[in-house]
Amino acid sequence: MKKSLIALAVLAASGAAMAQSSVTMYGVADLGLSKTNGVSAQMSGNSLMNNGNSRLGVRGVEDLGGGLKASFNFEEGINAKSGATDAATYQRAAWLALSGGFGRFQMGRTLNPSFYGVAAWELTGTANYSVVGNQFGFTGEGPRTNSVFQYTTPNMGGFSGTIGYTAKPDNAGNAKTDLNLIYANGPIAAALSYNKTNTQKANMALGGSYDFSMFKLAGSIQNNGGPSKGFTIGGTVPVGPVALTLDIARENGTGMKNTDVLLEAKYALSKRTFTYATYYKDGFAGLGNGANGSGYNTGAKNSFGLGVRHNF
């Protein structure tokens, strides 16, 4: 009887410990059809006209007690068109974090704080075809960085901030600082994104959105550390089960003016699956015409996409 009680106690303790720890596998499957000037229609996977890249990840969290938690995330990209994976297995995410009442401390490869600042107000959910991301490179540094030491404050009435630092040896001899300041409360979202790599000029984006219920407006000013400056403005209108978005990104650089335009329609099939149809006009005329990277012969390049995304 006593042994049975001891065994039951051990099982109960083990169950409690297991209940405090969880590991989840998740992912995205996204495929579509795309057509671009001069290129025949084809299946698209992880391209400009996909809503997002397909991926497979695993994340977990353990309750350490006293309000302290340990968590991790490993995520790799998969091209659903061919089944190919990224050259670096966990190119999308590979990090470890500790969090509690003090906030969150994280180390590893991760999305940049400046990226999360833009994501707070951007209308498409930072889709591959986001004019904000394609025109201004998500505050000039792209979405991710290796070897980031990062701290995020607790949420204080809608306010939060994150600062990340990458040491010199981990960034080709140039230390990098990356941060955001975000306010998200009710219909309002606003954020400052900033990053600075040693020996380079700083990049900055200040943007916000307001949800009027019947429609949502968003806009920003951008300064990518030099002659490249500009702004974005757009809106989303729900029409029954369809969400229609128009987003415009205008860049003024040395000797050129570039306006990108996006039209997007999303139709939700469920909470985790939606279809989308998009038109993207890249207005890059460059410093001259031609197909050598200096500009498009037509002065603009048009792309069309139709796809399905499933989150699991």
Protein Blocks (a to p, Z undefined) as FASTA:
>chain_A
ZZmmmmmmmmmmmmmmmmmpccdddddddddddddehiacdddehiaklmbdcddddddd
ddebjhiacdddddddddfknopacfblklmbccdddddfkopadedjdddfklmmmmmm
pmnlopaklmklmmnonnonajbdehiacdddddeehiacddddddfklngoiacddddd
dddehjbccdddddddehiacdddddddddehjaccddddddehiabgcddddddddehj
bccdddddddddehiacddddddddddfbfkbccdddddddfbebjbecjehpacfklpa
cdddddddddZZ
